[in-house]
């Protein structure tokens, strides 16, 4: 092989190898900011693994796997497909956040499940945005901490965003969606194994586990939200028991095995009453052990759960690591100084709103953490317009979130989706700042 042919075929790997070597050669180990950023990246990954993987992501994987196996393509196409009734499809998608109090990463397995089962791009992306954005608890906290006007603006903006983004994605890719609808229409009507109400209760039990296991403590130690928080693990256990009975009665899981799994979980609950996560994990492991390897639809359920976990988990953890390296954690800096961000988002200019939207889109916000972070930024001089822009872009997007979305619907659609969120957040902040800034 001649040298010119070699360079023509191998220049990309060569450039990559040289780039990696130079990065390693000049790695600024020992510099205070770099060393601190590495620690922050590892701290963020540790925190994410402890606080979100077990309680948020794993239950979401179970739900996403169930969508793939137990929800027929015909049902998804009927209610969320490209030719579905628009009011029904976008109404369901845009209001999903009132039920699912999840973050930008927990929504991903659910989005992947409905999208791969044939949901239209418009309703699927409306659901993708609305899931973490229209969070009732977060909106209430926003109104109480940052003011009623900010809370109302966030609620209205999030609902409008989900509808407009979904409709825009459908319009931009309307030809592709039409072809998809024609292919789906050719699929035979599947046989229904059980009535819709039984599947509905099955999904309701899993959603109940997801929602109440992640029920956060309110700001005040009184009232309904606080009482629910005190009883969150009892409520979660009730939904878990319901799921157990449903699997035995309608999904033909052997009662003896489910009884043994329940007994192990209850024992773990008594032994580790001070650490509820241990019986929670015990129950999930026991259920996984029961359904894995089975030849029926519950075995397919486990295979689907495992498939989503293999695809999504590595991307999320890598994304969290990079986000921590660049931006650090709340109150702790990464490679990018926080003063750069706070100084760039003062006032109500187009640039300040865009920077707030762009920075918020790449940062990772756990559910409800965006409010105290913004409270600190407002105290440091951030404008109210950029604050709203960050609220509308941040909780619904993050760097880990984008990596997984790309693996589900491709680079171009991901770029368009992210761009729509950033642009709309920018102009929403600009308008809000003009009236309330």
N, C-alpha and C positions, 0 to 999 in steps of 0.2 A: 504494500500500500504506500503510495507517495505521500510526502509530507502535506501537500495541499489537500489531498483527499482526507487525510487524517484530521486536519484542522476543520475541514468543512463538516465532518460527521461528528467530531468529538469536542467541538469548541464549547458547547454548553456545559458538559460535565467538567471540562478543564477550568472554565471560569468559576464554576461553583466550588471546585476543590481549592482553587487559588484564593477565592474570597473567604472560605471557611478557615484556611490556613492563616491568612492575614488577620482575620478576626481573633483567632486564638493567639497569634504571635503578639498582637498589641492589646490583648485583654487587660483592662485597667484594674487588675486585682490589686488591692491595697488602697485604692482611692476610696475615700469615705462614702461618697454618693453611690458608687458602683456596689461596694460591699453591702451597704444598707439596702440597695434595691434588690440584690439577690436574696437577702434575708426577708425582705417584704414579700417577694414573690413566693418564697417557700412558706411564709406565714399565711399568705392568702390561700394557697393550695391546701394547707393544713386545715384552716378554718372552713374552707369550702367542703372538704371531705367530711369534716365532723358535723357541720350544720346543714348541709344540703343534699349530699349524696344519699344517705340512708333514709331520711324522712321525706325528701322531695323527689329525687330522681328515680329511686328504685320503685316506689309506688306508681310513678308516672310510666315507667317501663312496663309494669304489669297492666296498666290501663291501655297503653299503646298496643301491647301484644294482643290484648283481648279485642281491641278494635279490628286488628288485622284478621283474627281468626273467627270471631263470633258475629261481626257485623258484615252483612253481605254488601257486595259492590252495588247491587241494585238499590239497597236502602240508602247508601251514601249518595249515589247518583240522584235519587229521588229528592232528597232534602238539601244536599250540598253540591250537587253536580253542576256542570256548566249550563244545563238547560233547566235547572230547578227553579221553582218560584223564587224570584229575587228577594221579595219581602221576607219570605220564610228563611232563605239561606243566609242572607246578610243579617237578619234580625237575630237568629240563633248565634251566629259567629260573633257579632259585635257585643252581645250581652254575656258572653261566656265568662268574662272576668268577674262578674258579680257572684259567680259560683266558685270559680277556681282562683283562689288567692295564691297565685304562683309567681315565680320570678321568670326572667327572660330565658333561663336554661331549662327549667322544669316543663315549660310549655312545649319544648322541642319534640320529645317523643310523641306527644299527643298530636301535634301538627303533622309529623312524619306519618303517623298512623292513618289519619283521615285523608291526607294528600295521596298516599300510595294506594288507598282503597278507592280512589276515583273522585274525590272532592274537587270541585272546580278551583282553579288558581285564585280567583277572586275571593270566594268564601274562606278558603284555606288561609290566605294571607290576612284576611280580616280577623280570623280566629287567632292567628299567630301574633298579631299586634295586640288585639283586645285582651287576650288571656292575662298577661302581666300588667297591662296598662289600666284596665278598668277594674281596679281592685277596691272594693268598697271600704275596707279597713284603711287602705293607704289614702284614699280620698278624704275620709273623715279625719284622719290624722293631719293631712295637709291643711284642711280647713281650720282645725283647732290650733295648729302651731304657726302656720304661715298666713292665716287669715281666710275668712269665708270667700272673698273674691277669688283668691288663688285656688281654693278647693273647688269652687263651681267651675272656674275656667279649666281646671284639669279634667274634671268629669266630662264637661261638654266637649272639650277638645279631644279627649281620648275616644269618645263614641264617634264623633265626626271623623276623626282620623281613620278609625278602623273601617268605616263605610267607604270613605273616599279612596283610601289606599287599596281596598279590595276591588272596588269598581275600576280604578285606574289600572291595576294589574290585569284584570280581565280584559279591559279595552286594548291595552298594549299588546297582549298575547291572544287576541280574540280569534285569529285564524288557527292557531295551535289548539286553543280550547275547543273550537268547532270540530276539528279533526278528532280530538280526544273524545268528544261527546258521541261522534258517529261510531267510533270503535267500541265504546262502552255499550252503545245501543244494540250492537250485534251479539253481546254476551247473552247466553241463555239465562232465564230466570232461575235462581238457585232454589233448592228445596229448603224449607224452613224447618230447622230442628226443634225449635220451641217458640212459643208465642212472644210477641214483642214486649209484653209487660214483664215476662220473666227475665229477658235480657236487660230490660230497663232497671229492674231491681238489682240485678247483678252488677251493672255499671254504677248504680247509685251507691252500693255498698263500698266499692273501691274508691269512688270519688269522696265519699264520706271519710274514709281512712286518710286519704291524701290531705283533705282540707283541715280536719280537726287535729291530726298529728302535727300540723304546722301552724296551729292557731297561736298567734303571738300575744304577748301580754300587753294590755292597753296602758296608756299613760297614767291613768288613775286606778287605784285599788278599790274600785266600787263600780256598781252598775252591771248591766247585762253582759257586756263584752268580758268583763273581769270574771264574772261567775262562770261563763262558758270556758274561759281560760283555765280556771281552777278545776273544772271537770273534763278538760280536753281528753285526758287519757281514758277516762271511763267511757266517754262518748266514742272515742276511737275503738276501744275494746268492743263496744256494742256493735259497731259497724263490722268489726272483724268477725264477731260471732255470727252476724247475719250472713256474711260472705261464706262462712263455713257451712251453715245450714243450706244455703243456696247451692253450693257445689255438690253437697251430698244429695239433695232432693232432685235437682234438675240437670246436673252435669255428670251424674253417675260416678262420682269419686267415692271409693270404698269408705263406708262409715267408720270402720275400725281404725283405718289409717288417720282419718281426720280427727277422730277422738283422741288418738295417741298424740297427734300434733298439738291439739288444743290443750291436752294435759301438760305437755312439756312447756308450752307457752305460759300456762297459768302458774306452774311451779316457778318458772323463771320470774314471773311477775311478783310472786310472794318473796322469793329470795332476794331479788334486786328491786325492791319497791322504791328505793331511793334513786334508781337510775332506770326510768321507763324505757329508754332506748334499747336496753338489753332484751327484755321480753318482746319488744317490737321486732328486733332483728331475728330473734328466735322463731317467732311466728312466720316471718317471710322465708327463712331458711327451711323450716319444716314444710311449708306449703310447696316450695320449690322442689324439695326432695320427693314429695308425693307425686307431683305432676310430671317431673322430668322422666323421660324414658317411656312414658305411656304411649300406646299406639293410637289412642283416640284423639279427640279434638283438644283435650286438656294438655296432651303431650305436644301438640302443635302450638298451643298457647305458650308453653315454656320455651320452645324453640324460637318463637317470635320475640319473646322477652329477651332472650340471650342475644338474638340478632341485633336488636336495637341497642343493647348495652355495649356490644362490641363496636358498633359503628359510632355511637355518640360519646361514650365516656372518654376515650383517649383524646378526642378533639376538644371536649370541654375542659379537661384538666390541663391540656397544653395551652388553651386559650386563657384560662385563669392564671397560669404561670406567667405568660407573656404580659397580661394586663397588670399583674402585681409588679413585675419588673419595671414596666414603664410608668405606672401611675401610683403604685403602692396601695396602701389601705387607707380608709378614712382616718385622718389625723397623722398619717405616716407617709412620707414621700418615697417615690421611686426615682427613676432616672429623670423624669420630667418634673421640675420644681412646681409645687402647687401655686407659688406666687405668679408663675407665668399664666396659669389658667385664671386665677382670681383677678389679676390686673387686666386681662383681656376681655372680661365680661362685665365691666362696669358700664353704666349708662344704658342707652337703648338704641344703639346704632345697628345697622345691618350686619356689620362684622362681628359685634359682640354677641348678637343672637345666633349667628352662624357658628361661631366658635363654641358657644354653649351647647348647641345642638350636636355639633360634630364630636366634641369631647364627651358629651353624655352618651352618644351612640356607642363609643368604644369602651367606656368604663363599665365595670360590673357593679350593679346595685342589687344587693339582696332585698327581698321584700321588706318594705317600710324603712329601710336605711337611708333612702334618698332624702327623706324629710329632714332629719337632723343634719345631714351633710349640707343641704341647701340653707338651712338655718344659719350654719356657720359661714357659708359663702356670702349670704346676704349681709351678715354682720361685718364682713370684710370688704363690702362695697359693691357686691354684685347687683346689677339692675334687676327689677322685678320681671321685665320682659325676658331677658336671658334665663332667669330662674324658671319661668314657665316653659321656655324652650327646652331646657334640660329635663324638666319633669316629663315632658311629652316624648322626648327621644330616649332618655336614659333607661328607665325601667323596662322598656319594651325591647331594647337592643343591648348588645355587648359584644366584645370581640369573640368570646367563646361561642356565643349565640350565632354570630355570622358564619363561623367556620362550619358549624353543623348545618345551618340553612343551606350553605353552598353544596354540601354533600347530598342534600335531599333534592333540591330543585335547580342546581347548576349555578355557575358563576354569574351569567348575565341577569338572570331573574333576581339573584341575591343583590347584585349591584343596584338594580332598578328599585327593589323594595327598600333597601337602606337609603338610597337617594331620596325617595319619596318621603320617608320619615323625616330625614334631616331638613329637606326643603320646607315641608309643611310646618315642622316645629319652629324653624327660623322665622317664617312669616307670621305664625301664630304669636310668637313671643314679641315680634315687632309691633303687631296690632295691640296686643294686651298692654305692652309697655307704654304705648302712646296714650292709653286711656287711664291706666292705673299706676304708671311709673312715678 
